[in-house]
Amino acid sequence: MAHPVASLDGRGKQPVYLLDFSVYKPPEELRLIRDDAEAKARQWPAYRGLPVEKVDEIKRFMFKVVQQSGLSQTGTYLPAGINPMITTAPKHDVEACMEEAEMVMGGAVQELLDRTGVQPAQVDILVTNCSIFSATPSLASMLINKFKFRTDVQAYHLGGMGCSNGVISIGLIRDLLQARPNSLALFVPAEVTSAAYYPGLHKHYMVSNCIFRMGGAAVLLSNKQQHARVAKYQLHYNVRVHTGQSDDAYRCVTWGPDPDGINGVYLDKKIIAAAGAALETCLRRVAPKILTWSQLLEASVNYAGRATGLVDWKAWKPSFTQCVEHFAIHAGGYAVLKGIQQGMDLPVDAVLPSFAALRDYGNTSCSTTWYSMAYIETCGKITKGQTLMQVGVGGGMKGGINIWRSLRNVHTMHPAWVHLANAPITEADLPRSIQAAAIPVSSKTGCVASKAEAPLGEVDDAKASRRQAGGKAAVDVVGVSAAVPGVGVEGDDANAPVAEFML
């Protein structure tokens, strides 16, 4: 297919290559079995002394969240300290958090180094990311100590950046590589679920316990010209947006004390509209860079025809599958994936990798899209010249999209997906059907009405135009905020958070 943009990093500077990446596969002893875990968790200290009726109410709520979340009921993983299958009382102190961080981040890095043959001494730039757990020394320092990176390694740790950072940090690393030619960068995104564990009793904070699971990734990037021959992908375009200027967007995802002074992740119902607006802006910016010449021509003709008022045409809607072959979307929950799939009018096959990541690994925060990419590489095949879209969204509110172009045929057996290598999942294998009836949007579900009924990707009549940007036609696309439903709750749960959209 013909793409209008030749500059593969979006800025016309030296190329950025993705050599390889890995995702962490936790040991089987940390696997979570829902029914067994629910029974054992009833004995945890947080529920002792409570009336049976209160415990039952809490458990019914959590059961409903888990049941509708899209997570496997006999899979996903939690660290030993907060895993009801292992411990009789949760442990989530600094020691437990550091143990999980070293297990996950160290495990992902070790797998990547083993596969590529890269030595720690060859790494010039190290960037780690964990939103909630902030260690001193930093998690970057922990990896430096563990792997003995060079004394002059350029190391940074990013904190508080939310689920989107596994995608948007690629833009930061691209800029670091532009400032340091002939360099190798290692990016390690992970969330320490021990630190995110909430031992309190307020429903708005309980959702993270139901959805967040342990996981992480390690990504090796380079700007060395010799790596063009061996790299898997080249960065075609990167866009990020931050909508924190809005109070609603800024406050809809926070970590802090509940009314009883117990820290946890708080989710506000306005997260739906805020995340939708961020993704809408991202797609509006990235579409002109990836649409084919024929699509840009169609959009221009459509707009010109409607502008004359002589024809009664519907607004032109791009088909993203005409310019992108593979999609890795943040697996924050069933509702967000289904909403984006419907809004972008993507076929079921295009979103199965993300639903697979959600089913088998849950919401691993900033590493979810890397699990989706690993699934595609293991259970499918990416051929030379194909395009992959990586979509992230998270607290702040931030959204980001990376467009990768494959430099060779890619088929890697990632340990995290070996169990499905010969039997890729189908929609029938998912806990909830992708094509099931949409959850009604009402005040009870906690959804925020959007400004438009248009699906994601439809051209906005007020904004659509054929403008010249370096000789290239461009279009604006909108509508994601109309496409993301919330979770259905009833009765006493009507004021519960939008449980499935866990960012």
N, C-alpha and C positions, 0 to 999 in steps of 0.2 A: 504494500500500500504506500501511497505517496504522502509524505509528511512535509509541511511547508517550512519547518525550522531545521536548519543544519547545525546550529550551535548546540552541542549536547549538554552543556552545563547551564544554558540559559543566559550566559553572560559573555560568550565569545572568548573566554580565556582558556587556559590549559585544561584538558579533559580530566575528569575525575572517574576513576575506575573502581568498581566493586570486585575485588579479587575473589572473595568467598565469605561465607558467614555460617554460623552454627546457632542452634537453639538447644537449650538445656533439657535433657530428659531426666526427670527425677527418678530415684530408685523405687522399685515396686513396693517396698515396705511403707512408703509414704502415700500410697494410693488411698483415696477416700471412697468408702462405700456408704451411700447416703443413709440407708435405714439403720445400719450398725452405728454410724457416727451420731445420728440423731438420738438414739437410745442412750449412748454413752455420755453424750454432752449434757443430758439432763442432770447428771450427777456433778457437773462442774460447780465451783463455788458461787458463781454469779446467780445461780438459781436456788441455792440452798436457803431455806427459811421462807421462800415465797409460797403463797397459796398455790395449790395444784392448778386451780383455774387460771391463774396468771401465767404460769409456766406453759400450760396448754395453749393459751392465746398467743404467746410469743412463738411457740413452736409451729402453730398453724400458719402464722404470718411467714415465718422463715421457710416453711415447707412450700408455701405457695410461690414465694420468690424463686426458690430453687427449681421447683417443678416447671415454671414458665420461662426459666432463664436460658434454656438451650444447652445447659451443661449435662454431661453424662451423669447418670445416677450411680454408676459403678466405676467411675474414672475420675480424673483430675487429681491434683496432688496438693498437700499441705505439709509444711515442715513439722518435725516431730513435736516442737514446743506448743503448737496450737492445733495439732491433729487429734481429734477425739478418739481415733482408732488406736492411738499410742499412749497419750498422756491422760491422767485423771484430773489434772489441773493445768490450765494454760500457762505457759511461760513465754513472755514476750519482752523480757528485759534486754539491755544492750548486748549481753553475752549471747542470748538466743538470736538476736538480730544479726550479729556479726557472724555467727555460725551459719545462718542461712545465706547471708551475702557471699561468704567465701565458698560455700557449696555451689550456689547457682552461678555466680559470676565467674568464679574460678573454674567450674566445670565447663562452662560455655567457652571460655578462652582456651582451656587445655584442648578441647576437641578441635577448635579451629586451628590452633598451632600444629597439632598432630596431623591434620588433614593437609594443610598447605605446606608444611615443612618450614615455615617461617620461624626464626629464632627470636626470642624476646629482645635481643640486642639489635635487631633490625628495625624495631618499631621506633618511630620518631615522635609520634603524637599519640597520646592516650586520653580518651574522654570517657568517663563513666557517668551513669545517670541513675538516680534513685530518688523518687519524689518525696517520700515521707521520712525515711531513715537517714539521718545525717550524722555520720560517725566522725570522730576526731581521734587519730588522723583520718583522712578521707578514705572513701572506698577506692579511689584511684591509688592512694598510697598503699592500701591493703594489697592491691594487685601488684604494685611495684615490688613490695616486700616478698610476695609469694613467687613471682616469676623472675625477679631480679632484672627488671628493665634497666636500661642505661641511666647513668646519673644525670644526663642532659635531656632525658625524655621530657617533652612538653606535655605536662599532665594537668587535666582539669576534671573537677567533679561538678555535675549539675544537679541541683536539688529543687524540689517544689514545683517541677515543671509539668507533672501530670502525665496522663496516658498518651498524649500526642507527641511526646518528646522522642520516642523511638523513630518518628518520621521527620519532625522538623529539625532535629539536631543534625541531620545530614547537610542542611544548609550551612550550619556553623562549621562543620568539619570541612565542607567544600571551601569555605572562606579561609580556614586555617591552612589548607593545602595550597590555596592560591598564594598565600603569603609566605609559604615555605616550599619552594620547588624541590622536586626529586625526593619526596618523602612518603613514608608509609604511616597510615593512621589506623588505630584500633579503637573502635567504639563499642562500649559494653553497656547496653540498656537493661535494667532489671528493676523490679519492685520487690522490696522485702516485706512479705506478707505478715511476718511476725510483728513488725512495727505498725502495720495497718489494722491489726486485730483490735476489735472493740469489745470490751467485757461488760458494757453497760446494758441498759434495758430500753432505750429509746429507739423506735423503729427506723427513724430517718438515718440512724447511724448503723443499724444492723445489716443493711444491705451489703456492705463491703464484706462481711463475714460469709455471706451466701454466694458471692460472685467472684471475688478475688482469689486467685490461686497462684502458687509459686511458679516462677519461670523467668527466663532471661535469655539474652542473645549476645553474640560477639560478632562484630562486623569488621572486615579488613578492607580498607580503602587506600588508594594510591593515586599519585599523579605522575608516576614514573612511566616514561614512554614505552619502555620494554614490557610493561605489564599489559599493554594493549593486546599482546599476543596470547596471554593466558587468562586475563580477567573474564569474569562471567558477564558483567554488565558495565555500561557507561551511563553516567548521569545525563539524562536528556534535558530535564527541567526540574526545578524545585521551587515551590511556593509555600509561604507560610503567612498566616494572618493572626492577629491578636485583637480580640474584641473587648478587652478589659476596660475600655473607656466607658462601657456601660456598667452601671452598678449591678444590674441583674446578672450579666455575664460574669462579672468579677466574683460575685458572692455565691454563685449556684453550686460550686464544688469547693468545699473547704475541709481542712483538718484542724480540729481543736476540741475544746471541752463541750460536752452536752450540759443540760441544765443541772446535772449532778456533779459536774466538774470532771467527768471521765472523757478522755480524748478519743476521738474517732473521726472517720470520714463522714462528712455531712453532705447529703444530696438534696438540693431544692428542686421543686417541680419545674422551675424555669430553665432547668438544664436542657430540656427538650428544644425550646425555642432558641436558646443561646448557641447550642451545638449546631443546630440547623443553619443559623445565620452564618456561623464561621465556615461551615462546609460550602454553603452557597457562594460565599465570597471566593473561596479557594477555586471552585470550579469555574467561576466567572473569569478568573484570571488565567487559569491553565488551559481552558478550552481553545482559545485562539492559537495556542502554541502547539497543540497536538492534532487538531482536526485536519483532515485531508483537504487538498485543494478543491476536490469536488464538493466536499461538505461546505467549505467556505463560500464556494460559488452558489450553492443551493441556498445558503442563509442570506446571501446578498440579494439574490433574485427574489426570494420570499419577502424580504424587508422592503425592497423597492416596489414590488407589486402592491403590498399592503399600504405603503406610504402614499401611493397615488389615489387610494380609495376606490379604484375601479374594479378591484377584485375582492372577493370575500374569502380570503385564505386564512387558515389557522396559522398561528405563530409557528415558525419552524423549530423543530426539536431535534437536536443532534443525537445520533446513535453512537454512544461511546465505544461500542464493540466494533465499529468500523475503523477506529484508529488505535484501539488498545486491545490486545489479545488476552491479557491476564490481569486480574484484580486481587489486591491484598488489602482488605478493609479492616479497620480496627474492630476486633471482636469484643466490644464492650458489653454486648447482650443481644438477645434475640431481636428485640424491638428495633434497635438501631440498625442492625444488619438488614432486617426485612424492610425497614423504611427506606434505606439508601438503595437497596436493590429495586424496590418499586419505583422510587423517584427517578433513578437513572435508567429505568427500564432495562435492567440487566437480566439475561436469562439465568435460570437456576444454576447451570453449570459454572457461570462466572463467579458466583458467590459461594459455591460449595467449599472452596478452600478455607474461607473465613469461618463458615459455619462448622467446618471440621475442627479448626483451631479452638473455637468456643466449646464444642462438645468434649474434646479430649483433654484440653488444658485450661479451660475457663478463661476469665479475664486476667491475663498476665500483664495488664497495664501497658507500659511502653514497648513491650516486646511482642504484642499480639500479631502485628502485621508480619513480623519475621517468621513466626510460626506458620502463618498462611503461605508465605513465600517458600518456606521449607517443604510444606505439603505439596505445592505445585511442582517443585523440583523432584520430589520423591515419587509422587503418585501420578504425575503427568510428565510432560516434556515441554521445555521451552526451546524453540528453534532459533537459529541465528537470525537477527534482524527483527524479532518480535519485540513488542512493547509491553511493559508491566506498569500498572498504576498502583502506587502504595498510598493509602489514605488514612490519616490519623486525626483524631480530635480528642481534646482533653481540657481539664480545668484551666481557668485563666480569663476568658475562654480562648483556647487556641485551636487552630486547624492547620493541617499541612498536607501537601501532596508531593510525592516524588514520582517522576517518570523515568523509568530505566529502560534502556535499549540493550537487548542481548547481543553480545559480540561473538557468541558461538552457541552451538547446541548445548543445552544444560540438562543433565539428568543426574542428580546427586542423591545417594541413599543416606538421608539424615536419620540418625538413630531414633529421634523422636517420632518418626513416621514409618519405621521399618514394619511395624505391625499392620500397616495398610498398604504396603508397597505393591502387593499382588492383588489387592482387593480394595481399590479406592471407594470411598463412601458414595452412596447415592442419597437422594432426598429421603428415601424410605428408612435409612439408617439413622436419621436425626431424631432427637427427642421430640421435636416439634416440626411439622411440615413447613417448608418455606412458603408454599402456596396456600396455606390454611387461610381461612377468612380473617381479615384484618380485625384487630382489637378495636372496638368502637371508641371514637374520640369524644369524650364528654368531660364535664366538670368532675365527675367521680373518678375518672381514670387519671386525673392530674395532668392532662395534656393542655398545652397552651395553644389557643387558636392561632393559626398562622395568618399572614397577611394575604395569602393567595392560595388558590386551589391547584395552581399549576404544578405538574410534576417536575422533579429535578431535571434541569437541562433545557427546559422550555425557554425560548427567547423572550425577554421582557420587552413589550412594545415600547415602553417609555425609555428604555435604555439601549435597545438593540440598534446597531448602526453598522454601516460598512465604512470603516475608517482605515486610513493608510498608516501602517506602523512598519517602517522599513520596507514599504512596498507590499505589505501583506495585509489581507483583509482580516478583520477580527469581529468576534461576536461576544455578547454577554449572555450568560446563562444563569437562571435563578430557579428557586423552587424547593430546595432541600428542606427548608423548615416546614413545608407543608406535608412532607412525606414521612416524618418520623413519629410513629405512634407511641403511646405509653403502655404501661402494663395495666391490665384490668384488675381493679380491686373493688370490693363491695363492703357495705355495712360499716363495721368499725374500722375497716382499713381504707375508707374513702380518703382520709387525709395522709395516707402513707406515701412515701416517696415514689417517684417513677422508678420502680425497682429494677427494671431490666436495662435501663440505659445507664450502666455503670461505667463511668469514664475513669 
